[in-house]
Amino acid sequence: MIETPYLLFLGDAADPLAAKVAQGIKDWRPEFCVGQLRLDGCQADMGLDDLTIEEAIAKGAKTMVIGVANRGGYISDSWREVIKQAIESGMDVASGLHNLLRDDIDLVEAASQNGRTLHDVRIPSVKYPIANGVKRTGKRMLAVGTDCSVGKMYTALCMEKVMRERGMKASFRATGQTGILITGDGVPLDAVIADFMAGAVEYLTPDNDDDHWDLIEGQGSLYHASYSGVTLALVHGGAPDALVLCHEPTRKHMRGLPDHQQPSLEELRDTALILARVVNPDVKVVGVAINTQHLSDDEAATLCKETEERMGLPTVDPYRHGAERLVDALESI
């Protein structure tokens, strides 16, 4: 178990999206967070107290979480001394980066000498099977996006919250480091060997009661040249009964790919349905979730209304407006 509460380390994040791990923890488990630690030049801010390591420990912090998901997932030289200082001061460290803490000799030695634990969230803990495509009992919803980091995890978590409030059977199924740090369980899908990714999603969403919904955290995008593979594994391993399309309308280009544009929601709908029908011919697109964080209230309301009229699907920002209408759509199928 990763001990709480956390000090969220934002490093020298180049923009708010680079600190999406910290943002997710702060938004969904604020009771876990005593503050944040930022380096010079950091362009992200969780709205928490800026603390030194000593101040965080005085406030009860047990673990420093690396809250930055930079491109490539590596531990930069500018972070290493801070991480080592946290260890030597008495904190554990948790990371979801591809560059593993356990592979850094200096950090491993510091942890050993100080009796601290290094948590690499992105290490698969199970020997996953190869997917077989066999139909499972229970129901599944998958959030798919026009791009990376558009709100797929938030959509699933918002829907789970509403469903549990209604007394429905629902489980958020984490597939990335942020979701795992929020819920304490899940599959670090992009660290699973390619042949076993779809099987890992089948393992994560096993047979269940007929009226139980697994709400699967989406990853990447079918249209993203870097990360489409992990998305397709979710589509085929999840065998979803329902898809929710997720979109961030202010992007100028695909995340990290300035020469590539996001697809339209119509293109995403049509492509996702074709691929999802390989494993579930009855799959339906039930709604649209728009991330309106960079829009005013009026702009958000107008865009959701226009999108709903164009797509013929309930359209909301589930974090801003609530996910009730998306859950209504699930209940109707």
Order of alpha helices (4+ residues) and beta strands (2+ residues): beta-alpha-beta-alpha-beta-alpha-beta-alpha-beta-beta-alpha-beta-alpha-alpha-beta-alpha-beta-alpha-beta-alpha-beta-alpha-alpha
